[in-house]
């Protein structure tokens, strides 16, 4: 078998066998297939696509290119959630303890952020003392004891995906549904979950700006998951404006605490209930989504979800008292308001541009080497569809420097105000269960 023949076969739109896909990924991982041939292969896939069988074969070849996480010593059905990313996406911080409060094991592997704000781990590290360095035994025991643990991504998980993603990034082949879907699903499957709930974002702050592209990606990932024996569902949700109010690490932890109390932003709470209900049903802790939702709401109201969050923070070395006193989280040196320049209604909040403004404050990483300031960020005071008066605050800016003129300019340019009332955007567009 020769790589050049497989490139030619895919270039001509023909279907690769399982053995041929395995040959490509094994060779690329061990270095016998050079970057220039893999680049040509990725471009052939980008232009010609892949069949459903090829998607699944590519995913599993990447899963088997490195280590896999064995969660068999954890009791119960392990359900994982993955979001395709966005601005102010605090769902994991809420969903983890909320779902775990119903005796469902949430064994989470998360990463650090590159972009608008930190990843889940960065956010949790806003809690003093919190760490993700757990042995496999500690991880398993913690999930069995309190039903929730979060560890960092291991360097040995799906190495083929890491190599291929780096290549796609510099060969204009990132935006390929077969390559995106197999990349995401290989990591989720290698992480050992029995069932997977996907939150596929669409809109200005999402990777998939167009809803049809988001739907195609969701269908591809659901097909892969179900084909390889993982029950998989996908929710397509809005990211035309930031989710919730907070954009920034400590700010998002506080917002998660508020949401677990039932006092958070309504859009964040609703999306967590939608995603959480799917997780509860997949874990067989409820027969219907309505029953699952009612159970989740009950544990928000009775404080059980918040108790799990506190126990989780303490178990991983964090200061659990921040749950009762969020002022113990990192505090920004300067707090300033960006005010509306006219009366009207908020008609647009360009999510990715607002996220970039938060990154300029230090809330996210422009490069892998960037150091995050856990205290800084933005708090939206108005969302799309709300009325605003001239001089009223649109955004509260938490910063380490007094001069926020550049950030203020970015915010005013990307938060649009119209004279006519507009409807608030749809939060959940679609549910993909079987494709």
N, C-alpha and C positions, 0 to 999 in steps of 0.2 A: 504494500500500500504506500502510495506517495502523496505528499501534501499537495503538490501541484495538480495532480489529477482530481483531488477533492475540491480544490479552488475552482477548477474548470467546470466540474460537475455542478457546483452551486451557482457559478456565474451563468450557466446555461439554464438555470431554473429547475434543475432536477433534484430529487429527494435523496438525502443521505441516509444510509442505514445506521442503526444503533452503533455497530462496530466502527463505522467511519467517523461518527461524531465523537466517540470515545477516543479514537486515534488522534483526532485534531486536538482535543483538550489535554490528553495525556502528554502528547508531544510538546504542546505549548508550555505546559507546566514544568516539564523536565528540561526544557531548553532545546530539544531536538528539532522543534519547529520554530524558526526564527521570527522575530517581530515583523519583518517585511512580508512574510507569507501570511501571518495571522492578520495583518492589516488588510491584505488583499481579500482574505476570507471574510473578515468583518464587513468590508465594503460590498462583497457579493451578497451577504445576508441582508445588509441594509437595502440593497437595490431589488433583490429577488424574493426576500421574505423566507419564511419557513412554514412547514406544515405543523399541525398540532402535535404529531408524534415527534418531530424534530425538536420542537420547543421542550418537550418533556425529557427527551434524551440529552439535550444540551444542559438542561437544569441539573439532572442527576449526575452527569459527567463532572460538572463543577462541584456538586456536593461531595463526590468521591475523590476529588483532587486533594483533599486535606482531611483534617479531623472532623468528626461529627460529635455533637453533644448527646450523651446518653442520659435521658431523663427517666429511665424505667424504674429507678428507685424512689421516684416521687409519686405519691399516691394520687389517684384521680386522673381525669382527662385534662391534659395541659393545653390551654388555648392561648395562642399568641396573637398580638395585634401589630400591624405594621401600617404606618402612614407614609405616603409618598412625599411628605414634607410640606412646609408652608411657613407662614408668619404668625407667631403667637400660638403655635400648636402645642398646647399644654395637656393634650388628652392623656398621654401615658401616665403623667403624675396623678391624674384623677382616676383613670380606669384601673390602674394597678391595685390600689387599696380598695376601691369600690367593688371590683369583681372578686378580689380575695376575701372580702368580708362575707361573701356567700359560700365560703369553704371551697373555692375553686382555686387550684394552684396556678399562680402566675410566676413562671420562671423566666425572667426577662434578661435578654442580652441586648445592651444598648451601646450607642456610640457617642462620640463627641461631635460637636457641630462644626461645620465649615460653611459660613454664610451669615445670615441675619442675626441669629442668636446661637447660644450653645446648644448642644444636643442634650438628651435626657440626663446623661451623666454630669455634664457641666452644670445643669440646673440644680440637680440634687447636691452637688458639691458647694452650692451656696449655703447649705446647712453645715455649720461648723463641725468638723470631725468626720463627716460622712465619707465613706470610701467604698470602692467596688472591688477591691482585691480580696476575693474569697477563694478558698480551695474548693475543689469539687465536692468534698465531703461537707464543708460548711454551707455551701450553696444548697445542696440537697436537704440538709437538716433544717436550714432556715425556711425553705419552702414548705417542708412537711410540718414545721412548728407553727409558722404564722401565715403560710400560704403566699408569701411574696418575697422575692429577692431580685436584685438587679446586679449583674456583673458586666464588665467591659468586654468588648469583642476580642476574642483570641486571635493572635496573628496567624494561627494555623488553620483557621476556618476558611473554606473556599478560596485557597490561594489563586486558583485559575481565574476566578472572578475578579480578584484584585488586579492581577496582571492585565486581563482583558479590558477592564474599565479604564485603566491608565492609558492603554493603547487607543481605545475608542475616543477618549478625551482629546487626543491630538490628531485624529484621522477623520473627524467630522462624521463619526458613526454612533454618537451617543443616542440620538433620537430614533432608535429602531425598536419597535415593539417586541420582536423576538429577543433581542439582546437585553432590553430593559427588564422584561418580565422574567427571563431566566436568571438575570443577575439578582433581582429582589428575592425570587422564590428559592434560589439555591441557598441563600443565607438563612431564610426562615426554616427551610427543611433541615439544613445542617444543624440548626439550633435545637432540634429535637421536639418541636411542638406536635401534638396529635391533630390539632385543628387550628386554622388561621383565619382571622378576620382582617381584611384589608380596607384601609381608608384611602381611597384614591382621590386626590385633590384635583380640582379644575378651576381655572381663573387666573388672574394676573399674578398672583403669588405662588402659583403651582408650576410644576415641571410641565404638565400637560395643560396648556392654556385653553385648548378647545375641548368642549364636552364630548364630542364624538371620538377624539383621540383618547380621552380619559376612559371612555366606555370600552374602546377597543383594548386598551391596556388591561383594564379590569377583567374583561372576558378572557384574555390570554392567561392571566395569572390564575384565575379560578379554574380554567381548564388544566393548567399544569398541576395545581394542587390536587385536584380531584383525580387526575390521571395517575398520580404517584401515591395515592392512598391517604392524602390529608384532606379532611373535610374543609373546604375553603369557600368563603363568601366575601363579596366586596361591596362596600358602600361608596358611592360617588358623592363627594361633598364639596361645598363651595369654598374657594380661597380667592375670591375676587377682592375681598377685604380681609384684614387680619381676623383670626378667630379670637373671641374674647376681647379684653381691653389691654392686657399686659403684653409687652414685647421686651424681654430682658430677663435675665436668669433669676435673681432674687424676687423680682416683681412677679414672675410666673409661678414661683413656689408659693408666694402669698395668695395668688389668685387660685391656685389649686386647692389650698387650704379652705378658702372661702367657698369654692365650688363643692367640696366634700361636706361642707356644712349646709349646702343648699342655698348659699348666699352669693354665688358667683354669677358671671355673665350668663344670660339666658341661652345664647348660641352655643357656648362651650358646654354648658350643662346638658343641653338637648343632644348635641353630637355624642357626648359621653354616654348618654342613656341609649341612644340608637346603637352605637358600637357595642356597648356593654351588654345590651339585651341579646345581641347576636352571640356574644361570647358565652353568656349564661345558657342559652339554648343548646349551643354546640357542646357545652360541658355537661349537658343533661341534668341541669339543676332547675329547669323549668320546661314545660311542654310547649308554651307559646311565648311569643315576643311580649305580649301584653302582661302575662304573668311575670316574666323576667323583669320587665320595666318596673312593675309594682314592687318587686323585691328590692331592686336597686334603690328606688326612691325611699323605701322604708329604712334602709340602712344609711341613707344620707340623713334622714330626719332623726333617727334614734342614736346617732353618733358612732355606730359600729365602724363605718368606713374610715372615719377620722381616727379612731382607736388603732385600726390596722396600720394607717399611715405613720402614726407616732411609733408604734412597736417596730415597724420596718426601719425607720430612721435610726432608732436606738440600736437595733440589732446590727446595723452596719456602721456603728461608731458615731452616729450623728447626735446632735443635741435635740432631743425630742420636745423640749420645752418651746421650740419655735412654733409648734402647732397651737399652743395657747397664747404665745406672745410673739407674733411675727416681726415685731420691732427688733428682735434679736438677729434677724437676717441682715446681711450687709446693707448699709445705708449710703446713698449717694451724698456727695458733699453739697451739691446745688440742686434745687428743685425750682423749676421755672415753667411758666405757662406760655403756650403758643395760642393766640386768640384769633377768632374769626374776624375777617376784614369787612364783612357785610352780613346783613340779615339774610335768611333763606333756609334751605334744607340741604343737608349733606347728601350729595348725589353720587359721589365716588370717593373711595379711599383706595388708592393704587397700592395693593398689598406689597408687591416686591420693592417698590420705591420707598415705602414707609419702613420696611424691613432693613433696607440699605441705610436709611437714616439712623436706625438703632445701631447698626454695625459701626457707623462712623463714630458713635459715642463710645464704642468699645464693648458693646453687648455681644458681638459675634466676632468671628475670625475672617479676615480678608485672605490670609494664607494659613497654612498648617502651623507656622511658627508664631502666629499672633497670640498675644496673651489677652484673655478675656477679663474684663472688669465686671465682676458678678453683681455689682450694685447698680449699674447704670441701665438706662432703657427708657421706654416710652409707655405712657398710660393714656389710652384713648378715652376721651370724655364724651365723644359723640360717635355714633355709627351711622351707616347709610340709611337714609329715610327719616332721620331725626331733625327736628327744627333747631336752629341756632340763631342767636342774636349777635350783632356786631359787638366785639369786645368780650364775648363769652369764650371760655377756654375750649379749644378743640383737643389739645393734647397737653399733658403734663410731662415735662422733660426732666429726667433724672440724670445728672451728668457729674463728671469729676472736674470740669472746668466751667468757669462762668460764661465764657463766650460760646454761645450756641447758634450764632448767626447763620452758619452754613446749614445746620440741621433745620433751623426754623424755616429757611428758604425752601429747602427740600420738602418739608411738610406742607407748607402753604401752597406749593406748586402741585402737590399730589393728593390733597384733600379738597375736592371740588364742591362748591356750594352753588346751588341753582335757586332761582326764584320760585320754581314750581315744585310741589311735593313729589317725591319719587318713592316707589315701593322698596321695602327692604329686600335684599336678594334671597332667593331660595337657599336654604341651608343644605338639604339633602335632595339630590337629584334622582338617584336611582339606586336600586339594590340588585346586584348580580349574584345569583345563587347557582345557576347551572347555565353554562354557555353552549 
